[in-house]
Amino acid sequence: MGFGLRVKTYAKAVVLPLILSTPFWVLKLPPFVGVPAILTNSFLSYAKLGVITRRDLGEMAEALLSKDTVMKIYPYVRPILRIAYGTDG
């Protein structure tokens, strides 16, 4: 993971959740509705805009979980990754 100064990337990472959360705040929706929707939409937006790459996710998974755990959950996560990134690659 490269940690250079990428202002546009950081701006996207901050602005996207703010934009996505505004309708939930305005409509005063409960957190159990808003939080999952904001997290899901933020993740999909980050993936499409290249803020978080598939490789970044792999590195984070390897750092936080055992290889056995990653292999067990991958079949469940694979359809989500396919939607977010468009390929299995």
Biopython code that builds the backbone (N, CA, C, O; Angstrom):
import numpy as np
from Bio.PDB.StructureBuilder import StructureBuilder

atoms = [
    (1, "MET", "N", (0.842, -1.170, 0.000)),
    (1, "MET", "CA", (0.000, 0.000, 0.000)),
    (1, "MET", "C", (0.889, 1.236, 0.000)),
    (1, "MET", "O", (1.760, 1.379, 0.858)),
    (2, "GLY", "N", (0.673, 2.116, -0.949)),
    (2, "GLY", "CA", (1.436, 3.349, -1.000)),
    (2, "GLY", "C", (0.755, 4.429, -0.185)),
    (2, "GLY", "O", (-0.459, 4.612, -0.279)),
    (3, "PHE", "N", (1.526, 5.142, 0.611)),
    (3, "PHE", "CA", (0.958, 6.184, 1.443)),
    (3, "PHE", "C", (1.505, 7.558, 1.063)),
    (3, "PHE", "O", (1.912, 8.326, 1.934)),
    (4, "GLY", "N", (1.517, 7.870, -0.233)),
    (4, "GLY", "CA", (1.943, 9.183, -0.673)),
    (4, "GLY", "C", (0.829, 10.196, -0.449)),
    (4, "GLY", "O", (-0.284, 9.827, -0.076)),
    (5, "LEU", "N", (1.122, 11.449, -0.672)),
    (5, "LEU", "CA", (0.134, 12.509, -0.516)),
    (5, "LEU", "C", (-0.727, 12.569, -1.770)),
    (5, "LEU", "O", (-0.320, 13.124, -2.790)),
    (6, "ARG", "N", (-1.914, 11.995, -1.682)),
    (6, "ARG", "CA", (-2.840, 11.973, -2.812)),
    (6, "ARG", "C", (-4.092, 12.744, -2.400)),
    (6, "ARG", "O", (-5.069, 12.159, -1.932)),
    (7, "VAL", "N", (-4.049, 14.040, -2.578)),
    (7, "VAL", "CA", (-5.099, 14.927, -2.082)),
    (7, "VAL", "C", (-6.457, 14.585, -2.699)),
    (7, "VAL", "O", (-7.465, 14.552, -1.994)),
    (8, "LYS", "N", (-6.490, 14.331, -4.015)),
    (8, "LYS", "CA", (-7.765, 14.009, -4.660)),
    (8, "LYS", "C", (-8.370, 12.731, -4.078)),
    (8, "LYS", "O", (-9.577, 12.658, -3.852)),
    (9, "THR", "N", (-7.544, 11.747, -3.843)),
    (9, "THR", "CA", (-8.027, 10.486, -3.276)),
    (9, "THR", "C", (-8.571, 10.701, -1.873)),
    (9, "THR", "O", (-9.632, 10.180, -1.529)),
    (10, "TYR", "N", (-7.847, 11.468, -1.060)),
    (10, "TYR", "CA", (-8.302, 11.744, 0.295)),
    (10, "TYR", "C", (-9.592, 12.552, 0.287)),
    (10, "TYR", "O", (-10.487, 12.318, 1.100)),
    (11, "ALA", "N", (-9.682, 13.496, -0.630)),
    (11, "ALA", "CA", (-10.896, 14.307, -0.731)),
    (11, "ALA", "C", (-12.094, 13.428, -1.078)),
    (11, "ALA", "O", (-13.171, 13.584, -0.503)),
    (12, "LYS", "N", (-11.902, 12.500, -2.025)),
    (12, "LYS", "CA", (-12.984, 11.574, -2.381)),
    (12, "LYS", "C", (-13.385, 10.735, -1.174)),
    (12, "LYS", "O", (-14.569, 10.494, -0.940)),
    (13, "ALA", "N", (-12.392, 10.294, -0.412)),
    (13, "ALA", "CA", (-12.661, 9.432, 0.738)),
    (13, "ALA", "C", (-13.476, 10.156, 1.811)),
    (13, "ALA", "O", (-14.227, 9.520, 2.551)),
    (14, "VAL", "N", (-13.336, 11.463, 1.898)),
    (14, "VAL", "CA", (-14.075, 12.229, 2.899)),
    (14, "VAL", "C", (-15.412, 12.728, 2.352)),
    (14, "VAL", "O", (-16.430, 12.660, 3.042)),
    (15, "VAL", "N", (-15.412, 13.224, 1.130)),
    (15, "VAL", "CA", (-16.602, 13.850, 0.565)),
    (15, "VAL", "C", (-17.691, 12.831, 0.235)),
    (15, "VAL", "O", (-18.871, 13.105, 0.452)),
    (16, "LEU", "N", (-17.319, 11.673, -0.280)),
    (16, "LEU", "CA", (-18.338, 10.684, -0.663)),
    (16, "LEU", "C", (-19.264, 10.288, 0.480)),
    (16, "LEU", "O", (-20.481, 10.346, 0.307)),
    (17, "PRO", "N", (-18.745, 9.889, 1.640)),
    (17, "PRO", "CA", (-19.665, 9.544, 2.726)),
    (17, "PRO", "C", (-20.527, 10.727, 3.173)),
    (17, "PRO", "O", (-21.684, 10.548, 3.554)),
    (18, "LEU", "N", (-19.960, 11.933, 3.124)),
    (18, "LEU", "CA", (-20.752, 13.106, 3.492)),
    (18, "LEU", "C", (-21.922, 13.306, 2.538)),
    (18, "LEU", "O", (-23.045, 13.568, 2.968)),
    (19, "ILE", "N", (-21.654, 13.183, 1.249)),
    (19, "ILE", "CA", (-22.717, 13.326, 0.254)),
    (19, "ILE", "C", (-23.752, 12.219, 0.417)),
    (19, "ILE", "O", (-24.955, 12.474, 0.366)),
    (20, "LEU", "N", (-23.281, 10.990, 0.614)),
    (20, "LEU", "CA", (-24.194, 9.858, 0.739)),
    (20, "LEU", "C", (-25.011, 9.890, 2.029)),
    (20, "LEU", "O", (-26.128, 9.374, 2.071)),
    (21, "SER", "N", (-24.460, 10.491, 3.072)),
    (21, "SER", "CA", (-25.177, 10.509, 4.346)),
    (21, "SER", "C", (-26.183, 11.647, 4.457)),
    (21, "SER", "O", (-27.083, 11.590, 5.294)),
    (22, "THR", "N", (-26.050, 12.659, 3.645)),
    (22, "THR", "CA", (-26.938, 13.823, 3.743)),
    (22, "THR", "C", (-28.418, 13.468, 3.632)),
    (22, "THR", "O", (-29.201, 13.918, 4.469)),
    (23, "PRO", "N", (-28.842, 12.677, 2.631)),
    (23, "PRO", "CA", (-30.281, 12.344, 2.572)),
    (23, "PRO", "C", (-30.779, 11.604, 3.813)),
    (23, "PRO", "O", (-31.912, 11.819, 4.242)),
    (24, "PHE", "N", (-29.956, 10.743, 4.388)),
    (24, "PHE", "CA", (-30.359, 10.010, 5.586)),
    (24, "PHE", "C", (-30.510, 10.954, 6.776)),
    (24, "PHE", "O", (-31.402, 10.778, 7.606)),
    (25, "TRP", "N", (-29.646, 11.943, 6.852)),
    (25, "TRP", "CA", (-29.715, 12.924, 7.926)),
    (25, "TRP", "C", (-30.940, 13.820, 7.752)),
    (25, "TRP", "O", (-31.669, 14.077, 8.711)),
    (26, "VAL", "N", (-31.165, 14.296, 6.516)),
    (26, "VAL", "CA", (-32.301, 15.174, 6.236)),
    (26, "VAL", "C", (-33.624, 14.453, 6.508)),
    (26, "VAL", "O", (-34.547, 15.041, 7.073)),
    (27, "LEU", "N", (-33.717, 13.192, 6.111)),
    (27, "LEU", "CA", (-34.945, 12.425, 6.305)),
    (27, "LEU", "C", (-35.076, 11.866, 7.719)),
    (27, "LEU", "O", (-36.096, 11.269, 8.063)),
    (28, "LYS", "N", (-34.040, 12.063, 8.537)),
    (28, "LYS", "CA", (-34.035, 11.583, 9.927)),
    (28, "LYS", "C", (-34.313, 10.075, 10.023)),
    (28, "LYS", "O", (-35.079, 9.618, 10.872)),
    (29, "LEU", "N", (-33.665, 9.323, 9.128)),
    (29, "LEU", "CA", (-33.818, 7.868, 9.153)),
    (29, "LEU", "C", (-33.025, 7.280, 10.315)),
    (29, "LEU", "O", (-31.990, 7.827, 10.694)),
    (30, "PRO", "N", (-33.495, 6.181, 10.878)),
    (30, "PRO", "CA", (-32.771, 5.572, 12.007)),
    (30, "PRO", "C", (-31.419, 5.001, 11.560)),
    (30, "PRO", "O", (-31.249, 4.642, 10.395)),
    (31, "PRO", "N", (-30.470, 4.920, 12.481)),
    (31, "PRO", "CA", (-29.131, 4.433, 12.148)),
    (31, "PRO", "C", (-29.106, 3.026, 11.545)),
    (31, "PRO", "O", (-28.258, 2.740, 10.701)),
    (32, "PHE", "N", (-30.022, 2.141, 11.963)),
    (32, "PHE", "CA", (-29.977, 0.784, 11.419)),
    (32, "PHE", "C", (-30.331, 0.752, 9.931)),
    (32, "PHE", "O", (-30.090, -0.253, 9.264)),
    (33, "VAL", "N", (-30.890, 1.819, 9.414)),
    (33, "VAL", "CA", (-31.149, 1.936, 7.979)),
    (33, "VAL", "C", (-30.000, 2.685, 7.310)),
    (33, "VAL", "O", (-29.472, 2.244, 6.289)),
    (34, "GLY", "N", (-29.620, 3.812, 7.890)),
    (34, "GLY", "CA", (-28.635, 4.688, 7.273)),
    (34, "GLY", "C", (-27.221, 4.164, 7.257)),
    (34, "GLY", "O", (-26.538, 4.258, 6.237)),
    (35, "VAL", "N", (-26.765, 3.610, 8.373)),
    (35, "VAL", "CA", (-25.364, 3.179, 8.464)),
    (35, "VAL", "C", (-25.017, 2.100, 7.439)),
    (35, "VAL", "O", (-24.033, 2.262, 6.717)),
    (36, "PRO", "N", (-25.784, 0.995, 7.339)),
    (36, "PRO", "CA", (-25.441, -0.003, 6.314)),
    (36, "PRO", "C", (-25.513, 0.553, 4.888)),
    (36, "PRO", "O", (-24.691, 0.209, 4.039)),
    (37, "ALA", "N", (-26.498, 1.411, 4.636)),
    (37, "ALA", "CA", (-26.623, 1.991, 3.295)),
    (37, "ALA", "C", (-25.441, 2.894, 2.967)),
    (37, "ALA", "O", (-24.914, 2.847, 1.855)),
    (38, "ILE", "N", (-25.025, 3.708, 3.916)),
    (38, "ILE", "CA", (-23.887, 4.606, 3.690)),
    (38, "ILE", "C", (-22.601, 3.811, 3.513)),
    (38, "ILE", "O", (-21.808, 4.122, 2.624)),
    (39, "LEU", "N", (-22.377, 2.790, 4.340)),
    (39, "LEU", "CA", (-21.167, 1.965, 4.201)),
    (39, "LEU", "C", (-21.137, 1.231, 2.870)),
    (39, "LEU", "O", (-20.102, 1.178, 2.207)),
    (40, "THR", "N", (-22.267, 0.669, 2.484)),
    (40, "THR", "CA", (-22.331, -0.056, 1.210)),
    (40, "THR", "C", (-22.094, 0.877, 0.035)),
    (40, "THR", "O", (-21.291, 0.580, -0.850)),
    (41, "ASN", "N", (-22.792, 2.005, 0.028)),
    (41, "ASN", "CA", (-22.627, 2.952, -1.078)),
    (41, "ASN", "C", (-21.225, 3.551, -1.117)),
    (41, "ASN", "O", (-20.676, 3.777, -2.195)),
    (42, "SER", "N", (-20.647, 3.809, 0.048)),
    (42, "SER", "CA", (-19.276, 4.331, 0.086)),
    (42, "SER", "C", (-18.301, 3.306, -0.488)),
    (42, "SER", "O", (-17.440, 3.649, -1.298)),
    (43, "PHE", "N", (-18.437, 2.046, -0.066)),
    (43, "PHE", "CA", (-17.547, 1.004, -0.580)),
    (43, "PHE", "C", (-17.661, 0.877, -2.093)),
    (43, "PHE", "O", (-16.648, 0.834, -2.791)),
    (44, "LEU", "N", (-18.882, 0.818, -2.603)),
    (44, "LEU", "CA", (-19.074, 0.690, -4.049)),
    (44, "LEU", "C", (-18.520, 1.902, -4.792)),
    (44, "LEU", "O", (-17.923, 1.761, -5.859)),
    (45, "SER", "N", (-18.717, 3.081, -4.233)),
    (45, "SER", "CA", (-18.178, 4.290, -4.858)),
    (45, "SER", "C", (-16.655, 4.293, -4.829)),
    (45, "SER", "O", (-16.015, 4.631, -5.825)),
    (46, "TYR", "N", (-16.070, 3.917, -3.694)),
    (46, "TYR", "CA", (-14.612, 3.843, -3.599)),
    (46, "TYR", "C", (-14.045, 2.866, -4.616)),
    (46, "TYR", "O", (-13.013, 3.134, -5.232)),
    (47, "ALA", "N", (-14.715, 1.738, -4.793)),
    (47, "ALA", "CA", (-14.245, 0.733, -5.747)),
    (47, "ALA", "C", (-14.309, 1.276, -7.175)),
    (47, "ALA", "O", (-13.352, 1.146, -7.938)),
    (48, "LYS", "N", (-15.430, 1.877, -7.529)),
    (48, "LYS", "CA", (-15.605, 2.385, -8.896)),
    (48, "LYS", "C", (-14.657, 3.538, -9.213)),
    (48, "LYS", "O", (-14.207, 3.682, -10.350)),
    (49, "LEU", "N", (-14.355, 4.361, -8.206)),
    (49, "LEU", "CA", (-13.463, 5.503, -8.419)),
    (49, "LEU", "C", (-11.990, 5.161, -8.212)),
    (49, "LEU", "O", (-11.122, 6.005, -8.432)),
    (50, "GLY", "N", (-11.705, 3.931, -7.793)),
    (50, "GLY", "CA", (-10.321, 3.515, -7.611)),
    (50, "GLY", "C", (-9.687, 4.000, -6.327)),
    (50, "GLY", "O", (-8.464, 3.959, -6.193)),
    (51, "VAL", "N", (-10.491, 4.462, -5.372)),
    (51, "VAL", "CA", (-9.945, 4.902, -4.088)),
    (51, "VAL", "C", (-9.405, 3.696, -3.330)),
    (51, "VAL", "O", (-8.332, 3.763, -2.730)),
    (52, "ILE", "N", (-10.147, 2.595, -3.358)),
    (52, "ILE", "CA", (-9.700, 1.331, -2.766)),
    (52, "ILE", "C", (-9.666, 0.287, -3.880)),
    (52, "ILE", "O", (-10.688, -0.009, -4.498)),
    (53, "THR", "N", (-8.496, -0.258, -4.124)),
    (53, "THR", "CA", (-8.368, -1.261, -5.175)),
    (53, "THR", "C", (-8.625, -2.649, -4.604)),
    (53, "THR", "O", (-8.630, -2.855, -3.391)),
    (54, "ARG", "N", (-8.832, -3.571, -5.495)),
    (54, "ARG", "CA", (-9.027, -4.961, -5.083)),
    (54, "ARG", "C", (-7.783, -5.472, -4.357)),
    (54, "ARG", "O", (-7.879, -6.242, -3.401)),
    (55, "ARG", "N", (-6.632, -5.037, -4.819)),
    (55, "ARG", "CA", (-5.367, -5.438, -4.186)),
    (55, "ARG", "C", (-5.273, -4.884, -2.760)),
    (55, "ARG", "O", (-4.820, -5.575, -1.847)),
    (56, "ASP", "N", (-5.710, -3.621, -2.577)),
    (56, "ASP", "CA", (-5.727, -3.031, -1.235)),
    (56, "ASP", "C", (-6.576, -3.877, -0.291)),
    (56, "ASP", "O", (-6.178, -4.137, 0.844)),
    (57, "LEU", "N", (-7.744, -4.304, -0.761)),
    (57, "LEU", "CA", (-8.626, -5.130, 0.069)),
    (57, "LEU", "C", (-7.959, -6.448, 0.435)),
    (57, "LEU", "O", (-8.067, -6.918, 1.568)),
    (58, "GLY", "N", (-7.269, -7.040, -0.537)),
    (58, "GLY", "CA", (-6.561, -8.289, -0.276)),
    (58, "GLY", "C", (-5.481, -8.117, 0.778)),
    (58, "GLY", "O", (-5.327, -8.954, 1.668)),
    (59, "GLU", "N", (-4.740, -7.034, 0.672)),
    (59, "GLU", "CA", (-3.679, -6.770, 1.646)),
    (59, "GLU", "C", (-4.255, -6.524, 3.036)),
    (59, "GLU", "O", (-3.695, -6.982, 4.033)),
    (60, "MET", "N", (-5.376, -5.798, 3.104)),
    (60, "MET", "CA", (-6.010, -5.555, 4.410)),
    (60, "MET", "C", (-6.526, -6.862, 5.014)),
    (60, "MET", "O", (-6.385, -7.100, 6.213)),
    (61, "ALA", "N", (-7.120, -7.696, 4.179)),
    (61, "ALA", "CA", (-7.641, -8.980, 4.666)),
    (61, "ALA", "C", (-6.510, -9.848, 5.201)),
    (61, "ALA", "O", (-6.645, -10.464, 6.258)),
    (62, "GLU", "N", (-5.391, -9.900, 4.474)),
    (62, "GLU", "CA", (-4.253, -10.695, 4.911)),
    (62, "GLU", "C", (-3.652, -10.156, 6.210)),
    (62, "GLU", "O", (-3.167, -10.922, 7.043)),
    (63, "ALA", "N", (-3.689, -8.829, 6.373)),
    (63, "ALA", "CA", (-3.122, -8.227, 7.576)),
    (63, "ALA", "C", (-4.013, -8.448, 8.802)),
    (63, "ALA", "O", (-3.508, -8.586, 9.916)),
    (64, "LEU", "N", (-5.325, -8.483, 8.605)),
    (64, "LEU", "CA", (-6.254, -8.552, 9.731)),
    (64, "LEU", "C", (-6.759, -9.952, 10.044)),
    (64, "LEU", "O", (-7.150, -10.234, 11.177)),
    (65, "LEU", "N", (-6.754, -10.833, 9.044)),
    (65, "LEU", "CA", (-7.332, -12.169, 9.217)),
    (65, "LEU", "C", (-6.313, -13.244, 8.877)),
    (65, "LEU", "O", (-5.358, -12.997, 8.140)),
    (66, "SER", "N", (-6.519, -14.420, 9.411)),
    (66, "SER", "CA", (-5.647, -15.535, 9.050)),
    (66, "SER", "C", (-5.970, -15.973, 7.624)),
    (66, "SER", "O", (-7.068, -15.725, 7.124)),
    (67, "LYS", "N", (-5.023, -16.613, 6.983)),
    (67, "LYS", "CA", (-5.226, -17.079, 5.610)),
    (67, "LYS", "C", (-6.405, -18.058, 5.562)),
    (67, "LYS", "O", (-7.173, -18.050, 4.600)),
    (68, "ASP", "N", (-6.551, -18.887, 6.577)),
    (68, "ASP", "CA", (-7.656, -19.839, 6.642)),
    (68, "ASP", "C", (-9.007, -19.113, 6.680)),
    (68, "ASP", "O", (-9.954, -19.508, 6.001)),
    (69, "THR", "N", (-9.078, -18.060, 7.474)),
    (69, "THR", "CA", (-10.322, -17.282, 7.565)),
    (69, "THR", "C", (-10.634, -16.605, 6.237)),
    (69, "THR", "O", (-11.781, -16.598, 5.791)),
    (70, "VAL", "N", (-9.610, -16.036, 5.607)),
    (70, "VAL", "CA", (-9.809, -15.385, 4.307)),
    (70, "VAL", "C", (-10.351, -16.394, 3.291)),
    (70, "VAL", "O", (-11.269, -16.081, 2.534)),
    (71, "MET", "N", (-9.792, -17.585, 3.274)),
    (71, "MET", "CA", (-10.237, -18.614, 2.328)),
    (71, "MET", "C", (-11.677, -19.052, 2.620)),
    (71, "MET", "O", (-12.424, -19.385, 1.699)),
    (72, "LYS", "N", (-12.066, -19.051, 3.900)),
    (72, "LYS", "CA", (-13.427, -19.448, 4.263)),
    (72, "LYS", "C", (-14.463, -18.399, 3.867)),
    (72, "LYS", "O", (-15.558, -18.747, 3.425)),
    (73, "ILE", "N", (-14.125, -17.116, 4.023)),
    (73, "ILE", "CA", (-15.116, -16.083, 3.729)),
    (73, "ILE", "C", (-15.122, -15.634, 2.270)),
    (73, "ILE", "O", (-16.082, -15.003, 1.826)),
    (74, "TYR", "N", (-14.063, -15.951, 1.516)),
    (74, "TYR", "CA", (-13.971, -15.487, 0.139)),
    (74, "TYR", "C", (-15.174, -15.893, -0.723)),
    (74, "TYR", "O", (-15.666, -15.059, -1.482)),
    (75, "PRO", "N", (-15.671, -17.138, -0.639)),
    (75, "PRO", "CA", (-16.837, -17.474, -1.465)),
    (75, "PRO", "C", (-18.058, -16.587, -1.197)),
    (75, "PRO", "O", (-18.877, -16.377, -2.092)),
    (76, "TYR", "N", (-18.181, -16.073, 0.014)),
    (76, "TYR", "CA", (-19.303, -15.202, 0.353)),
    (76, "TYR", "C", (-19.064, -13.758, -0.087)),
    (76, "TYR", "O", (-20.006, -13.039, -0.419)),
    (77, "VAL", "N", (-17.818, -13.349, -0.088)),
    (77, "VAL", "CA", (-17.451, -11.982, -0.437)),
    (77, "VAL", "C", (-17.289, -11.819, -1.950)),
    (77, "VAL", "O", (-17.439, -10.715, -2.475)),
    (78, "ARG", "N", (-16.990, -12.892, -2.637)),
    (78, "ARG", "CA", (-16.717, -12.856, -4.075)),
    (78, "ARG", "C", (-17.821, -12.179, -4.889)),
    (78, "ARG", "O", (-17.494, -11.365, -5.752)),
    (79, "PRO", "N", (-19.112, -12.467, -4.667)),
    (79, "PRO", "CA", (-20.144, -11.771, -5.440)),
    (79, "PRO", "C", (-20.148, -10.256, -5.208)),
    (79, "PRO", "O", (-20.429, -9.486, -6.126)),
    (80, "ILE", "N", (-19.840, -9.840, -3.994)),
    (80, "ILE", "CA", (-19.785, -8.409, -3.694)),
    (80, "ILE", "C", (-18.615, -7.770, -4.437)),
    (80, "ILE", "O", (-18.748, -6.685, -5.003)),
    (81, "LEU", "N", (-17.467, -8.451, -4.433)),
    (81, "LEU", "CA", (-16.302, -7.941, -5.157)),
    (81, "LEU", "C", (-16.568, -7.876, -6.653)),
    (81, "LEU", "O", (-16.122, -6.948, -7.328)),
    (82, "ARG", "N", (-17.287, -8.848, -7.163)),
    (82, "ARG", "CA", (-17.631, -8.875, -8.582)),
    (82, "ARG", "C", (-18.503, -7.667, -8.942)),
    (82, "ARG", "O", (-18.326, -7.062, -10.000)),
    (83, "ILE", "N", (-19.438, -7.323, -8.065)),
    (83, "ILE", "CA", (-20.288, -6.146, -8.295)),
    (83, "ILE", "C", (-19.445, -4.870, -8.214)),
    (83, "ILE", "O", (-19.578, -3.977, -9.051)),
    (84, "ALA", "N", (-18.591, -4.793, -7.217)),
    (84, "ALA", "CA", (-17.814, -3.584, -6.993)),
    (84, "ALA", "C", (-16.743, -3.353, -8.048)),
    (84, "ALA", "O", (-16.549, -2.226, -8.502)),
    (85, "TYR", "N", (-16.050, -4.412, -8.439)),
    (85, "TYR", "CA", (-14.916, -4.268, -9.344)),
    (85, "TYR", "C", (-15.167, -4.798, -10.741)),
    (85, "TYR", "O", (-14.387, -4.519, -11.652)),
    (86, "GLY", "N", (-16.228, -5.549, -10.930)),
    (86, "GLY", "CA", (-16.614, -5.987, -12.263)),
    (86, "GLY", "C", (-15.930, -7.234, -12.788)),
    (86, "GLY", "O", (-16.327, -7.743, -13.836)),
    (87, "THR", "N", (-14.918, -7.745, -12.103)),
    (87, "THR", "CA", (-14.214, -8.937, -12.573)),
    (87, "THR", "C", (-13.828, -9.803, -11.402)),
    (87, "THR", "O", (-13.959, -9.409, -10.244)),
    (88, "ASP", "N", (-13.346, -10.994, -11.720)),
    (88, "ASP", "CA", (-12.818, -11.892, -10.669)),
    (88, "ASP", "C", (-11.330, -11.689, -10.464)),
    (88, "ASP", "O", (-10.774, -12.157, -9.470)),
    (89, "GLY", "N", (-10.670, -10.993, -11.396)),
    (89, "GLY", "CA", (-9.235, -10.833, -11.432)),
    (89, "GLY", "C", (-8.609, -10.410, -10.198)),
    (89, "GLY", "O", (-7.389, -10.251, -10.147)),
]
sb = StructureBuilder()
sb.init_structure("model")
sb.init_model(0)
sb.init_chain("A")
sb.init_seg("    ")
for serial, (resi, resn, name, xyz) in enumerate(atoms, 1):
    if name == "N":
        sb.init_residue(resn, " ", resi, " ")
    sb.init_atom(name, np.array(xyz, "f"), 0.0, 1.0, " ", f" {name:<3s}", serial, name[0])
structure = sb.get_structure()
